[in-house]
Amino acid sequence: MKNISVDLSISLKLFTYFCVIIFGLMTVMSCNGGGGAGGGGADDEMTQQEILDQLVSMVKEYSNDVDSWHYIFQLDLSGDGDDDIVVLSGIDNYVTEQREYFDLAYFTNHGSSGFTKTVTNIKAFARDVIIGDYNDDGLDDVFIAEHGYDRPPHPGALNYLLLQDGDGGLINASNQIPQEIGFWHGGETLDIDKDGDLDLLATALGEDVFVYINDGNANFTQDDNWIPGQNLRDFNNNDAFYTWLKVIDLDVDGYEELILGGSEESDMYTSGQPEAPILRHSGSSFTFDQNTDTFDAYYVDDPNDMEQVIVEMQLIDSNMDGCDDLVVYNTDYNTNGSIGIFQSDCLGNLTLMQRFVYPGNWNDKIGVADLNQDGLLDIYTSVTTFTDMTPRVLINKGDGNFEETPFESDMNVDLATYLVIN
């Protein structure tokens, strides 16, 4: 990580949010000193490296106090342009067969004075975090998709809505979203009805895609008229196994398409061919034609192995033509994962350009950033456990192609990944 200003506003500003799920205690993080839980004093000037060392130490101390899994993401908590850190904590209790939740903590960035820690009474964990200004106050808020206890019978959980309070903190406003229990996996935000505010989409395994319409004040109402539910059920043998959502304007008409990512298990599809649906925005609803609105998003490594599942998608303009392209991460949770790079023709279609297969580990997040500061966006996987695993890096060659390159410590990864690998 290099060229970090004292306010930590590095190239991670290139994307809306990035997060890392952290399992277990942060026992292998190396800390070179600085900063207990109290943070730096208001009058103490700190160097860039001292600030980073302090933050690593503070998060490590907190994680040791809270013996659970942790989900870290970045959020500008006060609208001052600085990146703050939020930590969600939870763990599955295999005796009670329930998920236990712990107090949310956030670490406020004070620039050259370092970070301070605040522990709230909000108890939450996440499978996915969606950032957006949902009440139009100029401050980013948080929608959390949470699936709960991750073993049969998979009882599900409620989603969360956290709004900024205007004083650098968060309030639990989950009563302003539909309270439906589900095995929630992914979410997205966009102005679906084009009325000037951000709406929400969410997907739960075994359920349809849900649309929540915003009244402009972060009060959301479910509207089933937007999604072609029956068409999707006809397409996937009534098995709505969608793990991820991504909004992308494929034909550059100002109306975003919706990509649904799920499983490559062939018996989930009426045709027997696993393909990812593309829902087209007509202006008044999303439409879907299974004969034309799909693309081959899945990597099938071994028909006898566990099925590949899409667990992350990100946007990137890989060939600098002004149209968003799509990065898709597949994993079988066991032996293989892959990154597929799909190029848009700016007319509504996606074509696979490259695929990189990674044996062994499951990295369930991918990031997009200019890692080597050449003006081009690169791709990297996030580290999900505190081990000696390092991010896998794909460097953009400038012609729409990528080349796998060893990770280097001075690459501009996001702050959450920096916390894990240091």
N, C-alpha and C positions, 0 to 999 in steps of 0.2 A: 504494500500500500504506500503510495508516494504522493508528494505535493498536497499534503493535508493541511488546510488552513486551520487556524486556531478555533474556528467555529465548525470545523469538520464538514464544511460544505464542499465535498469533493465530487467526483463524477457520478456518484450515486444519485445525484439530483436528476440523472437522465431518465430514471423510471419512477413511476408513481410510488411504488413500495417494493420492498423485498424483505423476505423473512426467512428464518431458519428454525426448524424444529429441532430442539436439543433434548436428547434422551439421556437421563442419568445426571450424575453430578459432574461439575466442571473440574474434575480432579486433574486433568492433564493439561489445563491451560497454563502457559508460562507467563508469569507476571514479573516484570522487572522493577517493581516498586511503585510507590505512589498510591495515595487515595484509599482510605478506608470508606466505610459506609457513609461517613459524614460529609464526604466531598471536600473540595477545596474552599478556602475562605474567600469571601467576596473581594478582598483586597490583594489576594495572592495571585500574581501573574505566573502562569504555567507554560512550559514549552509544549509544542505539539505532541511530542512523544510522551511527556509526563501526563498529558490529558488522556491519551490512549491507554497508557499503563494504569492510570487511576480507574478508568472505566472498566477495564478488564478485571481489576482487583475487586471493584464494587460488585460487579455482576457475579463473579465467582463466589464472593462472600454470601451474597443473597441466595444463590443456588444451593450452597452448602447448608444454609439455614432451612430451605424448603426442599425436602427430599422428594423430588417429583420429576416429571418431564417438564421441559420449558419450551415455550414458543416465543421467539424474539422478533420484533419488527420495529421499523423506524417510523417516527411520526413527529411532525413539527407541532409541538403541543401548545405553543402560544402565538404562532404566526410570525415569529421573528426571523424566520429563514434558517434557523439552526436545526440540525437533526437530533431529536431526542430518541430515547430507547424505551420501549414498552416490553415487559416480560409477563407472559401468561403462564400459569402453572397448573398442572393436573396430572393424575396418574390413575391407572386402572387397578382396582382392588379385586384380585382374583378370588378372594374368600367371599366377599359380599356380592361379587359380580356387579359392581357399580363403579362409575368413575368418580373419583374424589377431586374436588377443585380447591385451589388455594388463592390467597389474596393477590390481585394484580399489583405489580410494582412498575413505576416508571422512573427513569433516570433523566433529569432535566439538564440540558446543555447550557452552561453559562459562559460559553466562549473561553477566554483565556483564564477564567477562574475555575474551570473544570465542571464536574457533574455533581448533582445532589440526588439522593434517593428519596422517593415517596412511596409508601405502601398504602394501598387503598383497602376498602372493605368490599370491593368488587371481586367476586370469585368467578374466573373464566379460564377456559382453555380453547384451542382452535384446531380445526383442520385447514381452514383457509381464512385469510383476513383481507377485506376489501376496504380501501381507503377512498373517501370522498367527502365533499362538503354537502351534507344532506339537509341542513337547515339554512343554507345561504347566509351564513354569518362571516364568511371569509376564513373559517378555520376547518381543517380536515377532521372528519369524524371516522368511526370504525364500525363496519359490519363484520360480524364473526360468524362463519359457518362452522358448526361443531357437531360431530357425530356421536359423542359419548362413548360408553363402554364398547371396546373393540373386540368382543368375542360373542359367539352365539349366546343368547338369541338376538344380539344387537338391538337393545331396547331403544336406542336413539336418544336425542337430546334436543333442547331448544337452542335457537340461534340467539345472538346478542346484538344489540345496538348501543354503542358508546358514543356520546356526544361530548365535545369540548365544552367546558363551563365558562370559557372566556378569561379565566384566571390561571391558565396553565395546567388545569386538571381535567379529569374525565368524570362523567356521570353516567350511570346505567339507565338508559332509556329504552330497554328491551320491550317494555309494555307498548311501545309505539310501532312495533312490527308484529305481524301475525304470529301468534303463539302456537306453533304447530311442532309436535315432536317428530323428528325424522333422523335418518342416518345421513346427515348433511355432509357434503364433501366439497362443493365448490360454489363460488358466487361470482357475480360481476355487477358492474354499475354502468349505466348510461342513461341518457334522457330518452327513454323509449317513446313517450308520447309527444316529445318535442314541445313541452310547455315551459322549458327553461330551468327545470330542476332535475336532479339525479334520481333515477329510480333504481330498483334492485332486482336481480335475478338470483335464484338459488336452485341447486339440484341436490336431491337426496336419493340414495340407492333404492331402487324399487318404486320410485315415485316419478311423476312428471317433473318438468322444469316449472318452477314457480316464478311468477312475475308480481312484484310489489310496487304499486304506483304511489309516488310521493305527492303529498299535497303542498309541498314547498316548505313545510315546517317540520319535516322529518317524521310525519305521521304517514305510515304506509298501509295500503289496503291491497289485498290480494285480488288480482284480475286474471281469470283463467282464459279470457277471450283472446289474449295475445299469442298463445302458444298452440300450434296445431297438434294437440295431444293425440287425437285418434290416428292421424297420419303417422306419428312417431311410433305409436303402439303397433300399428300394422307393419311398420318397418322392422321393429325389433322383437317380434313374437311376444308382445305384451310384457317384455322384461326390460323395464326402464333402468338400465344399469349405466348411468352417466355420472362420471367422477369429476368432470371438470368442464368449465365454461370459458369461452374466450370471445370477446367482442372485437370485430375487425371489419372495416369498411372495404370490402374486396373490390367493389366496382367504383369506388370514389364518387358516390352520388350523395354523400351526406347522411345516408341511412345505413347504420351498421348491421352487418350480418352477425349471426351467433353460431359459433362452432361448439358442438357437443362432443366431448371426449369420454370414452367408456372402455369396454373390454373387447378383445379380439376373439373371444370365444364364439365360434361360428354358429352354435345352436341358438344364440341370442338374436339371430338375424333371419328374417323370413327367406332371404335369398341364399343363406348359408355363407355369404361373403361379408366378413367384417369390414365395415366402412364407417367413417364418421359423418354424421349429418351436418349440413350447412342450412341453417334457418335464414331465409331471406326476409328482410324488412320491407314490407309493402307500403309503409306509411301509416297503416291502421292496424296491422298485425304482422306476425311472422308467418311465412308460408314454408312448406316443405314438400318437394316432389322426390320420392326415393329413386326415381330413374335419372335425375339430373343433379340433385343437390347433395352429393356425397363426394368424399375423396378418401383414398387409401392411406389412412393415417397410421396404421398399425404395423409393427414389426413382429412377424411370426417366426421365432427362432427354432422351435421344436414343438410339433403338434402334440407330443406326449408330455411336455413340460407344463408348468402352470401358465395360465393365459397371461398375455401381456395386457397391461392396463395403463391408460393415459393418466398421469398424475400431475401434469403441469403443461401449460402452454404459455408462450410469451410472444410478443410482437417484435419484429426487427425489420428495418429496411436494409436487406442484405446487399442489394445491388444499387442502392442510391438512386432509384427511379421515382421516388416520392410516394410509392405505394407500400403499405405494410405487408411484410411477409410473415410467415408463421413458423415458430420453433415448437416442436412437439416432443415431450419426453415420455417414453414408455418404460415400464418395468414389469418383470414377472415376480417381483418381491423376493427373488431367490438367487437366480444365477446370472441373469442378463438384464441390462437396460440399454436403451438406445435413444439417441437424439436425431430426429428427422427435421430437415430444413426444407420448408415448402415455399416456393416462390409464387407470388401473385402476378397475374398478367394484367392487373388493373381493370379487368373486365368481369371479375366475379369468379375466377377459377384459380385453383392451387395445383402446383406440380411439384413432386418430390425432386429436389436437386441433389441432396446428399443425405446419407445416413451414417452415423457413427455408432458402433455397437460397443458396449462396455460390459465385459463379463464381471461377475462377482457382486459388487456392491450396489445398493439401492440408494441413489441420491434423488430425493423427491422434489427438489427445487432447482430451477435454473435461473440464472441472472443474465442480463444484457447490459453491457457497459463498454466503454472504450478502454480496454485493459492496458494497451500499450501506447496510448495517447497519439495515435496516428490519424485521428479524425474519423475512424470507422468503428462501428459497433461490433463487439465480439460477444462470445457466448461462454458461459462457464456454469458448471454444476456447483451446488452448494454442499457443504459438509453437514451431515445430519447428526453425527455423533462426535464426541470428543475422543478421537482416536488419532492415529497418524495418517489418516486419509486426507488427501489434499484435493482441492478442486480440479476438475478436468476442464481444460481450456481449448476453445476453438477460436483461432484468430482469423478475422476477416481479411481476405487477400485483396479486396477491392473490386473483384470481378464477379461477385455473387457466390464465390466459393470460399470454403473455410478449411483451415489446416490445423490438425491437432498439434498442440504445443505444450511442453512441460510448464507447469505452474511455477511462477517466480514470485518471491515474497514482496517485490515492489510493485506488483500489478495492482491496479485500482479496483479491487473488489469492494463490495458494499460493507458498511460498518458492521452489520450483523455477522457476516462471514468472517470479518477480521476478528471479532470477539471469539469465534470458535477456534480458529487456527492459530491463535496466539496465546 
